């Protein structure tokens, strides 16, 4: 593979970052230097940086994400996290306009916020995303914390939005885990819907068997969708290590051209990298 793009990365370097727990579990320092060094080691040429959650449930302010990206020497590009209030939506659009050359998309934390994807509060965000051709990423599937709301993070909740917003690129984060078949149907049905494979690998007594199961599920989804044009590589660092997600791609029972699409071609096209 000539290059890799990681379309789902977190970082803050703050002590109140709720993902520090996962970093410790994975033996990671969870610093910008470590992240950039790991990217170079695995020939990951670009990464998209998303706000991690802080203690108390709020995301890292987006201006701090932009500053971290500027320290990365061009290796990281910002994705703006948008909370479900009119004030936050207005601020997110304004920040994207002010940093138009840098911002590559938006993120909505379904399951962590008390709003659905079709909530009218997001209308102005979606209008802007459509006009600027910026993808909107949605957390889907399992939540990292037990307080999450699965009724709002189920991937099928995006079906209605995809019908209404056919010009907006929608990316389902974490492949809707564990609802892989539902995501397979969504990426098959909707030309504007994609899915990333970030944050899927977890430890435990059955880690090896679980990785085999994941590879089988994602491979089957690709078969159902008639190809890997809608699947995007992402790690969810520090929740999952780069080595683990790359190993997952190697396990997929698809041809090398499809693996190349997953590892960088799809992200390059979708995010305009």
C-alpha positions in Angstrom: 0.0 0.0 0.0 1.4 3.4 -1.0 -0.4 5.4 1.7 -3.1 5.2 4.4 -5.6 7.8 5.6 -7.0 7.5 9.2 -10.4 9.1 9.1 -11.2 8.9 12.8 -8.7 10.0 15.4 -9.1 11.7 18.9 -6.6 13.7 20.9 -6.6 16.4 23.6 -3.5 16.1 25.8 -5.8 17.1 28.7 -6.1 15.3 32.1 -9.9 15.6 32.0 -10.1 13.7 28.7 -12.5 10.8 29.2 -10.5 8.7 26.7 -7.4 8.6 28.9 -8.9 5.5 30.4 -8.7 3.7 27.0 -5.2 5.1 26.4 -4.0 3.5 29.6 -5.7 0.2 28.8 -3.9 0.2 25.4 -0.5 1.2 26.9 -0.5 4.6 25.0 0.9 7.9 26.1 -1.9 9.6 24.1 0.1 12.6 23.0 0.5 14.5 19.7 4.1 13.3 19.4 3.1 9.7 19.9 0.2 9.9 17.5 2.3 11.5 14.7 5.2 9.0 15.3 2.8 6.1 15.1 1.3 7.5 11.9 4.7 7.8 10.3 5.6 4.2 11.4 2.5 2.8 9.7 2.7 5.1 6.7 -0.5 7.0 7.5 -0.1 10.2 5.6 -3.2 12.0 6.9 -5.6 11.8 9.8 -8.9 13.4 10.6 -9.0 14.7 14.2 -12.3 14.7 16.2 -13.0 16.1 19.7 -12.8 13.5 22.4 -15.3 13.6 25.3 -14.2 15.3 28.5 -15.1 14.4 32.0 -18.7 15.4 32.4 -19.7 14.5 28.9 -18.9 17.6 26.9 -16.6 17.4 23.9 -13.2 19.1 23.7 -13.8 22.7 22.2 -13.3 22.7 18.5 -10.8 25.5 18.5 -8.5 23.3 20.4 -8.8 20.6 17.7 -7.9 23.1 15.1 -4.8 24.2 17.1 -3.7 20.6 17.5 -4.0 20.1 13.8 -1.9 23.1 13.1 0.8 21.7 15.3 0.8 18.5 13.3 2.7 19.8 10.2 -0.2 19.0 7.9 -0.7 15.4 9.0 -4.0 16.1 10.8 -7.1 17.9 9.6 -10.0 19.0 11.8 -13.5 17.6 12.0 -15.9 19.9 13.9 -18.1 18.3 16.6 -21.6 19.8 16.7 -23.8 19.7 19.8 -27.6 19.9 19.4 -28.4 23.6 20.3 -29.0 26.5 18.0 -26.1 28.3 19.5 -23.6 25.4 19.0 -24.8 24.9 15.4 -24.3 28.5 14.6 -20.8 28.5 16.3 -19.8 25.4 14.4 -20.8 26.8 11.0 -19.0 30.1 11.8 -15.8 28.2 12.8 -16.0 26.1 9.6 -16.4 29.3 7.5 -13.4 30.9 9.2 -11.2 27.9 8.7 -12.6 26.8 5.3 -9.3 25.5 4.0 -8.7 23.3 7.0 -12.0 21.8 8.1 -12.9 18.5 6.4 -16.3 17.7 8.0 -18.6 17.7 11.0 -19.4 15.1 13.7 -22.7 14.6 15.6 -22.4 12.4 18.7 -25.6 10.3 18.4 -26.3 8.3 21.5 -24.4 10.8 23.7 -26.7 13.8 23.1 -30.4 14.1 23.7 -31.3 14.6 20.0 -31.9 12.4 17.0 -30.1 12.8 13.6 -33.3 14.3 12.1 -33.8 17.0 14.9 -34.6 20.4 13.3 -31.8 21.9 15.4 -29.3 20.5 12.9 -31.0 21.9 9.8 -28.6 24.9 9.3 -25.6 22.6 9.8 -26.9 20.2 7.2 -27.6 23.1 4.8 -24.1 24.3 5.2 -22.6 20.8 4.9 -24.5 20.3 1.6 -23.5 23.6 0.2 -19.8 23.1 1.0 -19.8 19.4 0.2 -18.5 18.6 3.7 -19.3 15.1 5.1 -21.2 14.7 8.4 -20.0 11.9 10.6 -22.5 10.3 13.1 -21.6 8.1 16.0 -23.6 4.9 15.5 -23.9 1.7 17.5 -22.4 0.8 20.9 -21.5 3.7 23.2 -18.3 3.9 25.1 -20.2 4.7 28.3 -23.2 3.0 29.9 -25.1 6.3 29.9 -25.3 6.3 26.1 -28.7 6.1 24.4 -28.8 3.2 21.8 -32.2 4.2 20.6 -30.6 7.3 19.1 -27.4 5.7 18.0 -28.8 2.8 16.1 -27.7 3.1 12.4 -31.2 2.7 11.0 -32.1 6.1 12.6 -30.0 7.6 9.7 -32.3 6.1 7.0 -34.8 8.9 7.2 -32.1 11.6 7.1 -30.4 10.0 4.1 -33.8 10.0 2.3 -34.3 13.7 3.1 -30.7 14.8 2.5 -29.6 13.0 -0.6 -27.0 15.7 -1.4 -25.3 15.4 2.0 -22.5 12.8 2.5 -23.3 10.8 5.7 -20.7 8.7 7.4 -21.7 6.1 10.0 -18.9 5.8 12.5 -17.9 2.4 14.0 -19.9 0.6 11.3 -22.9 0.7 13.6 -21.4 -2.0 15.8 -23.0 -4.5 16.4 -25.6 -3.8 13.7 -23.3 -4.6 10.8 -26.1 -6.0 8.5 -28.2 -2.8 9.0 -25.2 -0.7 7.9 -24.6 -3.0 5.0 -28.2 -2.2 3.8 -27.8 1.5 4.4 -24.5 1.8 2.4 -26.1 -0.3 -0.3 -29.3 1.6 -0.4 -28.1 5.2 -0.2 -25.5 6.6 -2.7 -24.6 9.3 -0.1 -24.0 6.9 2.9 -20.6 5.5 4.0 -19.3 3.8 7.1 -16.0 3.8 8.9 -14.4 0.8 10.7 -13.0 2.8 13.7 -13.1 1.7 17.3 -14.2 -1.9 16.7 -11.3 -3.8 18.3 -11.6 -4.5 22.1 -9.6 -6.6 24.5 -10.8 -9.5 26.6 -10.5 -13.3 26.8 -12.0 -13.7 23.3 -10.1 -10.9 21.5 -8.6 -13.0 18.8 -12.0 -14.8 18.1 -13.7 -11.4 18.2 -11.3 -10.0 15.6 -12.1 -13.0 13.3 -15.8 -12.4 13.8 -15.5 -8.7 13.0 -13.5 -9.4 9.8 -16.2 -11.8 8.7 -19.0 -9.4 9.4 -17.4 -6.5 7.6 -16.4 -8.8 4.7 -20.0 -9.9 4.4 -21.2 -6.3 4.4 -18.8 -5.5 1.6 -20.2 -8.5 -0.4 -23.8 -7.3 0.2 -22.9 -3.8 -0.9 -21.2 -5.2 -4.0 -17.8 -3.7 -3.2 -15.8 -1.6 -0.7 -16.5 1.8 -2.3 -18.4 2.9 0.9 -16.0 1.6 3.6 -13.5 4.0 5.2 -10.5 3.2 7.4 -10.4 4.8 10.9 -8.8 3.8 14.2 -10.6 5.8 16.9 -7.2 6.3 18.6 -6.7 5.9 21.5 -9.8 3.6 21.9 -8.2 1.2 19.4 -4.5 1.0 18.4 -3.4 1.5 14.9 -1.9 -2.0 14.7 -5.2 -3.6 15.6 -7.3 -1.8 13.0 -4.7 -2.4 10.3 -4.7 -6.1 11.3 -8.4 -6.1 10.9 -8.1 -4.8 7.3 -5.6 -7.5 6.5 -8.1 -10.2 7.8 -10.8 -9.0 5.4 -11.7 -11.6 2.8 -11.8 -9.1 0.0 -9.3 -8.4 -2.9 -6.4 -6.1 -2.6 -8.1 -3.4 -4.6 -10.9 -3.2 -2.1 -8.4 -3.0 0.8 -6.7 -0.1 -1.0 -10.1 1.6 -1.3 -10.7 1.1 2.4 -7.2 2.3 3.5 -7.1 5.5 1.5 -8.9 5.9 -1.8 -12.4 6.3 -0.4 -11.3 8.8 2.3 -9.3 10.8 -0.2 -12.4 11.1 -2.5 -15.0 11.7 0.2 -13.1 14.2 2.3 -11.3 15.9 -0.6 -7.9 15.2 0.7 
